[in-house]
């Protein structure tokens, strides 16, 4: 185990520094715009610009990486990301901020592709799951810790942008000094949208709504907290607890989906998230222990939607389609992340800060209703015939070959019925 981790330590260290910076930046942008008097809908548009860059970067960065190599590409993406971050401290022009967020999303997609293809190069069939687990722990732990960087200074001052820019620049160092040879990008094709929906309508809907809800919460969660009276430090703690819940509870929920009918678990997960959404709106003390517990549970439920929906889709496709199907699902998730903040921002404009979780609660209710309908239309495979649950971050399609599911699914290769 030490040999596996030791070989990827420089890559994971770069990931940790990069996510510390980008995770803090996501929260800081929302708080800064809210403090500047911008409406939730304007903030939603800025958030959508970031996810648009992330989506287009996932589609287009591979050519640059192939042409110049991983180390040079990583250096270029990280340098532009750092420069764009510092640009926020130089101007408050909302149009420039939208352009900067687009560039930051595009660069982050390129960074993810460099890192994930490097991890793929280090992985074997025996170590694939361990490497993916280590990557996810670093990814989400850094994201949770990043929220606390907001407390280092007043968000209205430029110093936090400087600290974040420094972290992004420092993420270059472990990669630049590594002696590992640069890998090649794995081949990842995507199954068409129609084929994915036909394979599993519920899996498709779950992936789409997961992207919409996660994109909304990442971009507008800090606004919900500050406008609800939690303040800047309370907003940072809210996001930390929410993400920590996603890390801690994703595996238990996934384990339940391996034991029971996965569709029933997705439905139960949707109903439970609806309840948590209502409680997050209704609880008056946004800095109390009850609110924190609900935020942690909401995070665990929210982060579970995507991997469970992906696993459910994989239950109904051929083994040779799994990699390309998973790549297509990540892109569907990314597109939904663009639309989600716009819709949630409109709800916040109509209903106040609680509109964020009214929107996500309605989305999860819709998923539960759709899941109930699907159980009447088709039978689900028996729990023993389902593929094993494997959490996978919805970053870029390059992460898909790290997913060990297509290596342990020998007994399930012929499942093709619609779910």
C-alpha positions in Angstrom: 0.0 0.0 0.0 2.9 2.4 0.8 4.4 1.8 -2.6 1.1 2.7 -4.3 0.7 5.9 -2.3 4.3 6.8 -2.5 4.3 6.7 -6.3 1.4 9.2 -6.5 2.3 11.5 -3.6 3.6 14.4 -5.8 0.3 14.2 -7.9 -1.8 14.1 -4.8 0.1 17.0 -3.2 -0.5 19.1 -6.3 -4.2 18.2 -6.2 -4.4 19.2 -2.5 -2.9 22.6 -3.1 -5.0 23.2 -6.3 -8.2 22.2 -4.6 -7.4 24.3 -1.5 -7.2 27.3 -3.8 -10.1 26.6 -6.2 -12.4 25.4 -3.4 -11.8 28.6 -1.4 -12.2 30.7 -4.5 -15.7 29.2 -5.3 -16.9 30.3 -1.9 -15.1 33.6 -1.8 -16.6 34.6 -5.2 -20.2 34.1 -4.0 -19.6 35.9 -0.7 -17.8 38.8 -2.4 -20.6 39.3 -5.0 -23.3 39.0 -2.3 -21.5 41.7 -0.3 -21.3 43.9 -3.4 -25.1 43.9 -3.6 -25.5 41.7 -6.6 -28.7 39.6 -6.9 -28.7 35.8 -6.6 -29.5 35.6 -10.3 -26.4 37.6 -11.3 -24.4 35.3 -9.0 -26.0 32.3 -10.6 -24.9 33.5 -14.1 -21.3 33.9 -12.8 -21.5 30.4 -11.4 -22.9 29.1 -14.7 -20.0 30.8 -16.6 -17.6 28.8 -14.4 -19.3 25.5 -15.1 -19.5 26.3 -18.8 -15.7 26.7 -18.8 -15.4 23.4 -16.9 -17.6 21.6 -19.4 -15.9 22.9 -22.5 -12.5 22.3 -20.9 -13.4 18.7 -20.4 -14.2 18.4 -24.1 -11.3 20.5 -25.5 -8.3 20.3 -23.2 -7.1 16.9 -24.4 -5.7 18.2 -27.6 -3.4 20.7 -25.9 -2.3 18.2 -23.3 -1.4 15.7 -26.1 0.4 18.3 -28.1 2.7 19.9 -25.4 2.8 17.1 -22.7 1.3 16.8 -19.2 3.9 18.9 -17.3 3.8 21.8 -19.6 0.1 21.7 -19.9 -0.4 21.5 -16.1 2.0 24.5 -15.7 0.1 26.5 -18.3 -3.3 25.8 -16.9 -2.2 26.4 -13.3 -0.5 29.7 -14.2 -3.5 31.0 -16.1 -5.8 29.9 -13.3 -3.6 31.8 -10.8 -3.5 34.9 -13.0 -7.3 34.9 -13.4 -7.7 34.5 -9.7 -5.5 37.6 -9.0 -7.6 39.4 -11.6 -10.6 39.4 -9.3 -8.6 41.5 -6.9 -7.9 44.2 -9.5 -11.4 44.9 -10.7 -15.0 44.6 -9.6 -16.4 44.7 -13.1 -19.1 42.0 -13.3 -18.5 41.2 -16.9 -14.8 40.7 -16.4 -15.6 38.5 -13.4 -17.8 36.3 -15.6 -15.0 36.0 -18.2 -12.5 35.1 -15.4 -14.8 32.5 -14.0 -15.1 30.9 -17.5 -11.3 30.8 -17.8 -10.9 29.4 -14.3 -13.4 26.6 -15.1 -11.6 25.8 -18.4 -8.2 25.7 -16.7 -9.5 23.5 -13.8 -10.8 21.0 -16.3 -7.4 20.9 -17.9 -5.7 20.4 -14.5 -8.1 17.6 -13.7 -7.4 15.9 -17.0 -3.6 16.1 -16.4 -3.9 14.7 -12.9 -6.4 12.0 -13.6 -4.6 10.7 -16.7 -1.4 10.6 -14.6 -3.2 8.5 -11.9 -4.5 6.2 -14.6 -1.0 5.7 -15.8 0.1 4.6 -12.3 -3.0 2.3 -11.8 -3.2 -1.4 -12.5 -6.3 -3.6 -12.2 -5.2 -4.5 -8.7 -4.5 -0.9 -7.5 -7.1 1.0 -9.4 -9.7 1.2 -6.6 -7.0 2.1 -4.0 -5.7 4.9 -6.1 -9.2 6.2 -6.8 -10.0 6.1 -3.1 -6.8 8.1 -2.2 -7.6 10.6 -4.9 -11.2 11.2 -3.7 -10.1 11.5 -0.1 -7.5 14.2 -1.0 -10.0 15.9 -3.3 -12.9 16.2 -0.9 -10.8 16.7 2.3 -9.0 19.6 0.6 -12.3 21.0 -0.6 -13.7 20.9 2.9 -10.6 22.4 4.5 -10.5 25.2 1.8 -13.7 26.7 3.1 -11.9 27.8 6.3 -9.4 29.9 4.3 -12.2 32.4 4.0 -11.7 33.3 7.7 -8.2 34.5 7.1 -9.3 38.0 6.1 -12.2 40.2 5.2 -13.7 39.0 1.9 -14.0 42.6 0.7 -10.2 43.0 0.7 -8.0 41.6 -2.1 -5.7 39.6 0.2 -7.7 36.3 0.0 -7.3 36.4 -3.8 -3.6 36.7 -3.3 -3.5 33.7 -0.9 -5.5 31.6 -3.3 -3.3 32.6 -6.2 -0.2 31.6 -4.2 -1.8 28.2 -3.5 -2.6 27.6 -7.2 0.9 28.6 -8.2 2.5 26.3 -5.5 0.5 23.4 -7.0 2.9 23.6 -9.9 5.9 22.6 -7.8 5.3 18.9 -7.0 4.4 18.2 -10.6 7.3 20.2 -12.0 9.8 18.3 -9.8 8.4 14.8 -10.4 10.7 12.3 -12.0 7.8 10.3 -13.4 7.5 10.0 -17.1 4.5 11.9 -18.6 1.6 9.5 -19.4 -0.6 9.3 -22.4 -4.3 10.3 -22.2 -6.6 7.3 -21.9 -9.1 6.8 -24.7 -12.6 7.7 -23.4 -15.5 7.8 -25.9 -19.0 8.8 -24.9 -22.2 6.9 -25.6 -24.9 9.1 -27.1 -27.5 10.7 -24.9 -30.3 8.7 -26.3 -28.6 5.4 -25.6 -27.8 6.4 -22.1 -31.4 7.3 -21.4 -32.7 4.1 -23.0 -30.3 2.1 -20.9 -31.5 3.6 -17.6 -33.9 6.5 -17.5 -33.6 6.7 -13.7 -29.8 6.7 -13.9 -29.8 9.4 -16.5 -32.2 11.6 -14.5 -30.2 11.0 -11.3 -27.0 12.0 -13.0 -28.6 15.1 -14.5 -30.3 16.3 -11.3 -27.2 15.5 -9.3 -25.2 18.0 -11.4 -27.9 20.6 -11.2 -28.1 20.4 -7.4 -24.4 20.2 -6.8 -23.7 23.1 -9.1 -26.3 25.1 -7.3 -25.1 24.3 -3.8 -21.4 24.9 -4.6 -22.1 28.3 -6.2 -25.0 29.6 -4.1 -24.6 27.7 -0.8 -22.4 30.5 0.7 -25.1 33.1 -0.3 -27.8 31.0 1.4 -25.8 31.0 4.6 -24.7 34.7 4.7 -28.2 36.0 3.7 -29.7 33.7 6.4 -27.7 35.4 9.1 -24.8 33.0 9.5 -22.2 35.6 8.5 -19.0 34.9 6.6 -17.5 32.5 9.1 -20.9 30.7 9.4 -21.0 30.3 5.6 -17.5 28.8 5.6 -18.5 26.4 8.3 -21.7 25.5 6.5 -19.8 24.6 3.3 -17.1 22.7 5.3 -19.7 20.6 7.1 -21.7 20.0 3.9 -18.7 18.7 2.0 -17.4 16.7 5.0 -20.8 15.0 5.1 -20.4 14.1 1.5 -17.1 12.5 2.2 -18.1 10.6 5.3 -21.6 9.4 4.3 -21.1 8.6 0.6 -19.7 5.1 1.2 -22.4 4.0 3.7 -25.2 5.1 1.4 -23.4 3.3 -1.5 -23.1 0.1 0.7 -26.9 0.2 1.2 -27.4 0.5 -2.5 -25.4 -2.7 -3.0 -27.5 -4.6 -0.5 -31.0 -3.4 -1.5 -32.7 -2.7 -4.8 -30.7 0.3 -6.0 -33.8 2.1 -7.3 -35.5 2.0 -3.9 -32.3 3.4 -2.3 -32.2 6.3 -4.8 -35.9 7.0 -4.1 -35.3 6.9 -0.3 -32.2 9.1 -0.8 -34.3 11.6 -2.8 -37.0 11.8 -0.1 -34.5 12.1 2.7 -32.7 14.9 0.9 -36.1 16.7 0.4 -36.6 16.5 4.2 -33.1 17.8 4.9 -33.6 20.7 2.4 -36.8 21.7 4.2 -35.0 21.6 7.6 -32.1 23.7 6.3 -34.6 26.3 5.4 -36.8 26.1 8.5 -34.1 25.9 11.3 -33.8 29.5 12.5 -30.3 29.2 14.0 -27.9 28.8 11.1 -24.9 28.4 13.4 -26.4 25.9 15.9 -25.6 22.2 16.2 -28.9 21.0 14.8 -28.4 23.0 11.6 -24.8 21.6 11.3 -26.1 18.0 11.7 -28.7 18.6 9.0 -26.1 20.2 6.7 -23.8 17.1 7.2 -26.6 14.7 6.4 -27.7 16.8 3.4 -24.1 16.7 2.1 -24.0 12.9 2.4 -27.3 12.5 0.6 -26.4 15.1 -2.1 -23.0 13.6 -2.9 -24.5 10.1 -3.1 -26.8 10.9 -6.0 -24.2 10.8 -8.8 -22.3 7.6 -8.0 -25.6 5.7 -7.2 -27.1 6.9 -10.5 -24.0 5.9 -12.4 -23.9 2.5 -10.7 -27.6 2.0 -11.6 -26.9 2.8 -15.2 -24.0 0.4 -15.3 -26.4 -2.3 -14.0 -28.2 -2.1 -17.3 -25.4 -1.9 -19.9 -22.9 -4.3 -21.4 -19.5 -4.5 -19.7 -17.7 -3.1 -22.8 -19.9 0.0 -22.7 -19.2 0.9 -19.1 -16.2 3.2 -19.7 -17.9 5.2 -22.5 -21.2 5.3 -20.7 -19.5 6.7 -17.6 -17.8 9.3 -19.7 -21.1 10.4 -21.2 -22.7 10.6 -17.7 -20.0 12.9 -16.5 -20.6 15.3 -19.4 -24.4 15.2 -18.7 -23.7 16.0 -15.1 -21.5 18.9 -16.2 -24.1 20.4 -18.5 -26.7 20.2 -15.7 -24.2 22.1 -13.4 -24.5 25.0 -15.8 -28.3 25.1 -15.7 -28.8 24.3 -12.0 -27.4 27.6 -10.6 -29.5 29.6 -13.0 -32.7 27.9 -11.9 -31.8 27.9 -8.2 -30.8 31.6 -8.4 -34.3 32.4 -9.8 -35.9 30.6 -6.8 -33.7 32.6 -4.4 -34.9 35.8 -6.1 -38.5 34.7 -5.6 -38.3 33.1 -2.1 -35.2 34.6 -0.5 -32.1 32.7 0.5 -34.1 29.6 1.3 -35.1 29.4 -2.4 -31.8 27.5 -3.0 -33.0 24.5 -1.0 -36.6 24.8 -2.1 -35.2 24.3 -5.7 -33.0 21.4 -4.7 -35.8 19.9 -2.6 -38.2 20.1 -5.6 -35.6 18.5 -7.8 -35.1 15.6 -5.4 -38.8 15.1 -5.1 -39.1 15.0 -8.9 -36.4 12.3 -8.9 -38.3 10.3 -6.3 -41.5 10.5 -8.2 -39.8 9.5 -11.5 -38.1 6.6 -9.6 -41.5 5.4 -8.3 -42.9 5.5 -11.8 -39.9 3.5 -13.2 -40.4 0.8 -10.6 -43.9 0.2 -12.1 -42.6 0.1 -15.6 -39.6 -2.2 -15.4 -38.3 -4.7 -12.9 -34.9 -3.8 -11.4 -32.2 -6.5 -11.2 -31.9 -8.4 -8.0 -29.4 -6.9 -5.5 -27.0 -9.8 -6.0 -26.9 -9.1 -9.8 -26.1 -5.4 -9.3 -22.6 -4.1 -9.9 -20.7 -3.0 -6.8 -21.0 0.7 -5.8 -17.8 2.7 -6.4 -17.8 6.4 -5.7 -16.3 8.4 -8.6 -16.0 12.2 -8.7 -17.8 13.9 -11.5 -14.7 15.8 -12.7 -13.8 14.9 -16.3 -14.2 11.8 -18.5 -10.5 11.0 -17.9 -11.3 9.8 -14.4 -13.5 7.0 -15.8 -10.8 4.4 -16.4 -9.9 4.7 -12.7 -13.4 3.3 -11.9 -12.8 -0.4 -11.0 -16.4 -1.4 -11.9 -15.5 -2.5 -15.4 -12.9 -4.9 -14.0 -15.1 -6.6 -11.4 -18.3 -6.9 -13.4 -17.6 -10.3 -15.1 -20.8 -11.8 -13.8 -23.0 -8.9 -14.9 -21.8 -8.3 -18.5 -25.0 -9.4 -20.1 -27.4 -7.0 -18.2 -29.1 -4.9 -20.9 -32.7 -4.4 -19.7 -33.8 -0.8 -19.1 -34.0 0.5 -15.6 
